[in-house]
Amino acid sequence: MPIRPTLYRASWLFPVTSSPIRGGALLVDESGSIAAVGPAESVPVPDGAEVVELGDAALIPGLVNVHGHPELAAFRGLLEDLPFHEWIPTLIRAKRGAALTPDEYDIAARWSCIEAIAAGITTIAATEDSGAALGALREAGLRGVVYREVFGAEPGVARTALAGLLAKVEAMRRHETDRVRVGISPHAPYTVSDELFRLTGEYALAEGLPIAIHTAEAAAETELIARGTGPFADWLQRAGVATPPRGRSTIELLDRTGVLRARPLLIHCVQIDRDDIARIAAAGARIAHCPIANARLGHGIAPLVEIREAGIDVGLGTDSVASNNRLDLLEEARVAQLMQRARLRDARLLPADELLRLATIDGARALGLDDRIGSLEVGKDADLCAIALDGAHLMPCHDPVAAIFHAARAPDVRLTVAAGRILYRAGRVLSLDADALRPGLEEMARRLAAARFGCGTANPET
């Protein structure tokens, strides 16, 4: 659909791959591409173009969320204060107990898209069992990759699990678009056997599919892989699954089974050492860094500085609201910096301009999309957002890029645009109807609370 040419002006414009522009302007053409970027006086207004004056705001590329679970919107606040080896089975029991339908997962995924759009996020890498994000991203006007999950901890079910995955993926691929792709996700080492890892890696390579894996997330996972013991081993053994040691580490396991050859997006990577980092770098695999979810679930702090120093492409992910509670990539970047400075006791690490890269061009590169998005350059798709710089909590603004990541939050986003289409403006999401979705989300939440706590509210004591 043709887009009206639009000129955006802001007090600051951050192309990311070139120097900031004070008093900048950006022109979007009728194809939704960036036609011009520069000082406001150097970018003329074409005949018939709309002019959007953003005032005291920073215009930056649309934020890239490299890991989320849009289908889990109704789980916000439902799984608090659980250790990870209890968090996972509790999530599974609540999903099964509530008997959520495909239509309800569609509602949840769309609700997540509303939250993301209002937070300046224009790209989401969605890892899901339902695949609901495919339709949600398309309807919302967002960009992304939908990684369809597959499970099978027992080696004997690997081929059956793969056959089921193939059928689901082929059905989804009929609905791919230029901006929303389909991938696969063998979920994690505690739910996927070595044989299923091998088969899914071969499938991804043969079909050219993106692949994502929850990797080296928790100490309980490491204990399972290296020694065949611990709470995940106990859980699997109760289900009749043997748990022999499978490798030195999760990364070694993925290397041995051939999955690393598919250059997967490795989600979390908290429990990794220098040997693991070297293997990841050698394979050209990518990493999704989710510092808040990692901290809230007690996993620890991933070695982000060492990962970046090794030349590995890494972007920021919020994970789901079940483990994070908010889809706020600005906060994610700030917490990433704070944790690395605290871990390494160095106040110079990850200055604000590097946080801007992590949230934009680095995330785009981790998803293989940096030729189209992640920076404000002529010829790229017009994915962008504007962040207010005039709030009381943002003034005085001595350093606007520092203000973006250390004072601003998602509610300070003033405008969100994807492929030239305005999705959020004047405090309102334009591509989805929150009022129409709200009753369905509330019904899901009621049933999930009943399944989780045996009652109709989210409070186990009522």
C-alpha positions as a printed Julia matrix, in Angstrom:
462×3 Matrix{Float64}:
   0.0     0.0    0.0
   1.48    3.42  -0.96
   2.48    5.63   1.95
   2.18    9.38   1.97
   5.66   10.93   1.85
   6.41   12.26   5.32
   9.12   14.52   6.71
  10.0    14.11  10.39
  11.87   16.84  12.27
  13.3    16.49  15.77
  15.71   18.33  18.04
  18.05   15.33  17.77
  18.41   12.61  15.15
  20.59    9.57  15.76
  21.37    7.62  12.55
  23.51    5.22  14.68
  25.97    4.42  11.87
  26.96    8.09  11.52
  27.24   11.12  13.77
  24.22   12.51  15.66
  22.46   15.44  14.03
  21.2    18.33  16.12
  18.04   19.73  14.57
  17.69   16.79  12.2
  15.16   15.73   9.6
  14.27   12.44   7.93
  12.16   12.0    4.8
  10.14    8.83   4.15
   9.02    8.19   0.57
   5.85    6.52  -0.73
   7.5     3.07  -0.64
   8.17    3.32   3.1
  11.91    3.78   2.61
  14.18    6.49   3.97
  14.74    9.03   1.17
  16.84   11.63   3.0
  18.55   12.18   6.36
  20.33   15.31   7.48
  20.12   18.7    9.16
  16.59   20.07   8.88
  17.62   22.94   6.62
  19.18   20.51   4.12
  16.14   18.25   3.69
  13.46   19.97   1.56
   9.75   19.21   1.88
   8.42   17.51  -1.28
   5.1    18.64  -2.7
   2.24   16.92  -0.91
   4.39   15.56   1.92
   3.17   15.56   5.5
   5.45   17.32   7.97
   5.63   15.89  11.49
   7.25   18.2   14.02
   8.46   16.07  16.92
   9.86   18.97  18.9
  12.24   18.25  21.75
  12.7    14.55  21.01
  15.3    12.06  19.8
  14.54   10.32  16.51
  16.25    6.92  16.44
  15.85    3.62  14.56
  12.99    1.4   15.65
  14.05   -0.76  18.58
  14.86   -4.41  17.83
  13.73   -6.97  20.42
  15.68  -10.14  19.62
  13.79  -12.39  22.03
  10.2   -12.41  23.21
   7.17  -14.67  23.68
   4.16  -12.63  22.5
   1.78  -15.53  23.13
   2.41  -15.26  26.91
   0.89  -11.8   27.47
  -1.68  -13.14  29.96
   1.05  -14.64  32.18
   2.29  -11.29  33.5
   2.72  -11.58  37.27
   1.55  -15.21  37.4
   4.85  -16.95  38.06
   6.58  -14.71  40.56
   9.41  -15.76  42.89
   9.88  -19.3   41.6
  13.25  -20.94  40.99
  13.65  -21.77  37.32
  13.28  -25.53  37.71
   9.86  -24.85  39.25
   9.01  -21.91  36.99
   9.11  -24.02  33.8
   6.8   -26.86  34.96
   4.46  -24.35  36.61
   4.16  -22.48  33.31
   3.4   -25.74  31.51
   0.78  -26.78  34.07
  -0.95  -23.39  33.92
  -1.1   -23.5   30.11
  -2.56  -27.01  30.14
  -4.92  -26.34  33.01
  -6.36  -23.21  31.4
  -6.79  -25.07  28.07
  -6.01  -21.93  26.07
  -7.28  -21.97  22.5
  -5.5   -20.84  19.3
  -7.81  -17.81  19.18
  -6.78  -16.87  22.72
  -3.1   -17.12  21.89
  -3.84  -14.83  18.94
  -5.34  -12.29  21.35
  -2.32  -12.53  23.65
   0.16  -12.09  20.79
  -1.69   -9.01  19.56
  -1.74   -7.56  23.07
   2.05   -7.98  23.24
   2.33   -6.17  19.91
   0.35   -3.24  21.33
   2.75   -2.99  24.25
   5.77   -3.29  21.96
   4.55   -0.62  19.54
   3.92    1.84  22.37
   7.5     1.16  23.57
   9.11    1.99  20.21
   9.8    -1.64  19.28
   9.4    -2.27  15.54
  10.99   -5.74  15.27
  10.32   -8.79  17.44
  11.97  -12.2   17.33
   9.17  -14.35  18.74
   9.82  -17.83  20.11
   6.53  -19.67  20.5
   4.73  -22.98  20.78
   1.54  -21.62  19.18
   3.02  -19.53  16.37
   0.39  -16.87  17.09
   2.89  -14.06  16.57
   2.89  -14.66  12.82
  -0.59  -13.24  12.34
  -0.15  -10.71  15.14
   3.0    -9.15  13.7
   1.43   -8.93  10.26
  -1.75   -7.28  11.53
   0.17   -4.93  13.81
   2.44   -3.78  10.98
   5.57   -4.91  12.77
   8.6    -6.8   11.5
  10.02  -10.01  12.9
  10.92  -13.67  12.92
   8.56  -16.26  14.42
  10.5   -19.28  15.65
   8.11  -22.25  15.99
   9.07  -24.31  19.01
   9.5   -28.07  19.08
   9.85  -30.31  22.14
  10.98  -33.89  22.72
  13.3   -34.86  25.56
  13.07  -38.59  24.82
  15.36  -39.53  21.89
  12.86  -42.09  20.64
  10.29  -39.39  19.77
  12.7   -37.19  17.82
  11.53  -38.11  14.31
   7.88  -37.87  15.27
   8.51  -34.44  16.82
  10.36  -33.32  13.7
   7.52  -34.47  11.45
   5.07  -32.44  13.52
   7.33  -29.4   13.33
   7.66  -29.69   9.55
   3.9   -29.73   9.11
   3.43  -26.66  11.32
   6.24  -24.73   9.66
   5.05  -25.49   6.14
   1.57  -24.23   7.06
   3.07  -21.06   8.55
   5.37  -20.37   5.6
   2.35  -19.9    3.36
   1.66  -16.75   5.38
   5.18  -15.3    5.42
   5.62  -11.78   4.12
   8.54   -9.6    3.13
   8.75   -8.41   6.75
   7.64  -11.43   8.81
   9.63  -14.64   8.46
   9.24  -18.12   9.93
  11.98  -20.02  11.76
  12.27  -22.94  14.15
  13.23  -23.35  17.79
  14.26  -26.64  19.38
  13.26  -25.27  22.75
  16.07  -26.02  25.22
  18.41  -28.83  26.33
  16.07  -29.89  29.14
  13.17  -30.39  26.68
  15.06  -31.5   23.54
  17.19  -34.63  23.04
  20.51  -34.69  21.24
  18.84  -36.52  18.35
  16.15  -33.86  17.99
  18.82  -31.16  18.07
  20.66  -32.96  15.27
  17.54  -33.33  13.15
  16.36  -29.74  13.6
  19.81  -28.4   12.82
  19.87  -30.38   9.57
  16.36  -29.17   8.73
  17.28  -25.52   9.32
  20.36  -25.81   7.11
  18.52  -27.63   4.32
  15.64  -25.15   4.24
  17.56  -21.97   5.04
  15.44  -21.43   8.14
  16.41  -19.18  11.04
  16.84  -21.19  14.24
  16.75  -20.07  17.88
  17.46  -22.04  21.07
  17.21  -21.26  24.78
  20.83  -21.91  25.66
  23.0   -22.07  28.8
  20.32  -20.26  30.74
  20.52  -21.67  34.24
  22.8   -23.59  36.59
  20.22  -26.4   36.69
  20.62  -26.77  32.92
  24.4   -26.98  33.2
  24.1   -29.62  35.92
  21.77  -31.67  33.72
  24.05  -31.51  30.66
  27.41  -31.98  32.36
  26.48  -34.5   35.08
  22.97  -35.75  34.38
  21.86  -34.65  37.84
  19.96  -31.83  39.51
  16.34  -30.64  39.51
  15.85  -30.86  35.74
  17.23  -34.41  35.81
  14.79  -35.28  38.59
  11.91  -33.81  36.56
  12.87  -35.76  33.44
  13.47  -39.01  35.31
   9.99  -38.81  36.83
   8.7   -38.67  33.24
  10.72  -41.77  32.34
  13.5   -39.97  30.47
  17.08  -41.11  31.16
  19.55  -38.33  31.95
  23.13  -39.43  31.24
  25.79  -36.72  30.99
  25.6   -35.18  27.51
  28.63  -32.94  27.23
  30.95  -30.48  28.91
  28.46  -27.67  28.36
  25.34  -26.81  26.4
  27.47  -25.07  23.76
  29.66  -28.16  23.37
  26.48  -30.25  22.97
  25.14  -27.93  20.25
  28.5   -28.01  18.5
  28.7   -31.81  18.63
  25.16  -32.28  17.31
  25.82  -29.91  14.41
  23.36  -27.23  15.46
  25.99  -24.51  15.61
  26.57  -24.96  11.87
  23.11  -23.44  11.35
  24.33  -20.22  13.06
  21.5   -20.21  15.6
  20.3   -17.35  17.73
  21.37  -18.51  21.2
  19.02  -17.1   23.81
  20.44  -16.12  27.25
  23.99  -17.64  27.31
  24.47  -16.94  30.99
  26.31  -20.17  31.87
  29.14  -19.94  29.31
  32.92  -19.75  29.6
  35.75  -18.74  27.27
  35.73  -22.07  25.44
  32.01  -21.71  24.81
  32.45  -18.14  23.59
  35.17  -19.27  21.2
  32.92  -21.99  19.78
  30.05  -19.54  19.3
  32.31  -17.02  17.58
  33.88  -19.65  15.32
  30.46  -20.86  14.2
  29.12  -17.37  13.53
  26.19  -18.0   15.87
  24.36  -15.04  17.41
  23.21  -14.26  20.96
  20.07  -12.75  22.47
  20.97  -11.01  25.74
  18.05  -10.74  28.22
  19.53   -9.21  31.38
  16.32   -8.5   33.29
  14.77  -11.95  32.82
  18.14  -13.51  33.65
  18.26  -11.57  36.9
  14.61  -12.01  37.9
  14.86  -15.78  37.53
  18.13  -15.89  39.45
  20.22  -17.16  36.54
  23.07  -14.69  36.94
  24.74  -12.18  34.64
  25.8   -13.18  31.13
  29.35  -12.16  30.1
  28.13   -9.55  27.61
  31.41   -7.64  27.47
  33.42  -10.76  26.63
  30.8   -11.84  24.08
  31.06   -8.52  22.25
  34.85   -8.53  22.46
  34.82  -11.92  20.7
  33.05  -10.34  17.74
  29.77  -12.21  18.28
  26.63  -10.47  17.03
  24.44   -9.83  20.07
  21.21   -7.93  20.55
  18.87   -7.2   23.44
  15.74   -9.19  24.25
  13.01   -8.59  26.79
  11.93  -12.25  27.01
   8.25  -12.65  27.93
   6.18  -10.67  30.41
   5.96  -13.94  32.34
   9.62  -13.53  33.25
  10.17   -9.79  32.83
   6.76   -8.1   33.3
   7.57   -5.29  30.85
   8.49   -4.99  27.18
  10.78   -2.0   27.64
  13.96   -2.23  25.61
  15.25    1.12  26.92
  15.19   -0.3   30.44
  16.73   -3.55  29.16
  19.69   -1.61  27.77
  20.17    0.37  30.97
  20.11   -2.76  33.12
  22.55   -4.45  30.72
  25.02   -1.64  31.3
  24.56   -1.53  35.07
  25.04   -5.27  35.47
  28.22   -5.38  33.4
  29.71   -2.42  35.27
  28.87   -4.02  38.6
  30.16   -7.44  37.5
  33.48   -6.13  36.18
  33.73   -3.08  38.48
  34.39   -0.72  35.6
  32.36    2.47  35.15
  33.57    2.92  31.57
  31.84   -0.14  30.12
  28.98    0.11  27.63
  28.55    3.89  27.33
  25.21    5.15  26.05
  26.18    5.2   22.36
  26.93    1.47  22.59
  23.57    0.86  24.25
  21.97    2.61  21.29
  23.74    0.21  18.96
  22.75   -2.82  21.04
  19.09   -1.83  20.87
  19.12   -1.1   17.14
  21.78   -2.06  14.57
  23.35   -4.82  16.69
  19.96   -6.43  17.24
  19.22   -6.14  13.51
  22.56   -7.81  12.74
  21.84  -10.63  15.21
  18.65  -11.36  13.22
  20.3   -10.94   9.81
  18.22   -7.83   9.08
  20.86   -5.1    9.21
  20.72   -4.55   5.45
  17.16   -3.22   5.9
  16.81   -1.83   9.42
  18.72   -0.84  12.54
  20.06    2.52  11.35
  18.66    5.64   9.72
  20.26    5.52   6.28
  18.98    6.42   2.84
  17.54    3.34   1.14
  16.76    1.43   4.32
  13.21    0.73   5.46
  11.78    3.53   7.57
  11.6     1.76  10.94
  12.0     4.47  13.55
  10.8     5.8   16.85
  10.88    9.15  18.62
  11.57    9.53  22.34
  10.59   12.68  24.21
  13.39   14.63  25.87
  11.27   17.28  27.59
   9.78   15.43  30.57
  10.59   16.6   34.08
  12.61   13.41  34.65
  14.63   14.11  31.48
  15.69   17.7   32.19
  18.2    19.19  32.05
  19.35   17.13  29.07
  23.12   17.54  28.87
  23.58   14.35  26.84
  20.52   13.23  24.85
  21.67    9.68  24.13
  22.46    9.16  27.82
  19.02   10.58  28.64
  17.4     8.0   26.35
  18.86    5.08  28.27
  19.26    6.41  31.8
  16.24    8.66  32.25
  13.68    7.77  29.57
  11.41    4.72  29.7
   8.92    3.16  27.31
   6.15    5.7   28.19
   8.42    8.45  26.84
   8.1     7.08  23.3
   6.23    9.66  21.23
   6.06    8.0   17.81
   6.62    4.53  16.3
   6.92    3.94  12.56
   7.53    0.64  10.73
   8.26    0.52   6.99
   7.03    4.1    6.77
   3.65    3.38   8.38
   2.82    5.27  11.57
   1.83    2.7   14.2
   1.85    4.86  17.33
   1.16    8.56  17.67
  -0.29   10.91  20.29
  -0.4     8.12  22.86
  -2.44    5.74  20.71
  -1.61    2.52  18.86
  -3.17    2.86  15.41
  -2.87   -0.64  13.97
  -4.58   -2.71  16.69
  -7.65   -2.18  18.89
  -6.76   -2.61  22.57
 -10.36   -2.2   23.73
 -11.49   -5.08  21.52
  -8.71   -7.36  22.8
  -8.98   -6.54  26.5
 -11.97   -8.79  27.42
 -10.33  -11.85  25.84
  -7.06  -11.18  27.65
  -8.86  -10.77  30.97
 -10.7   -14.07  30.48
  -7.41  -15.82  29.75
  -5.88  -14.32  32.88
  -8.82  -15.51  35.0
  -8.51  -19.1   33.78
  -4.73  -19.1   34.11
  -4.99  -17.89  37.71
  -7.5   -20.64  38.44
  -5.18  -23.23  36.92
  -2.15  -21.82  38.74
  -3.68  -21.21  42.17
  -6.99  -23.07  42.1
  -8.9   -19.8   42.32
 -10.16  -17.03  40.06
  -7.63  -14.33  40.84
  -3.91  -13.9   40.5
  -3.49  -13.81  44.29
  -2.93  -17.28  45.76
  -4.09  -16.08  49.19
  -7.57  -14.96  48.1
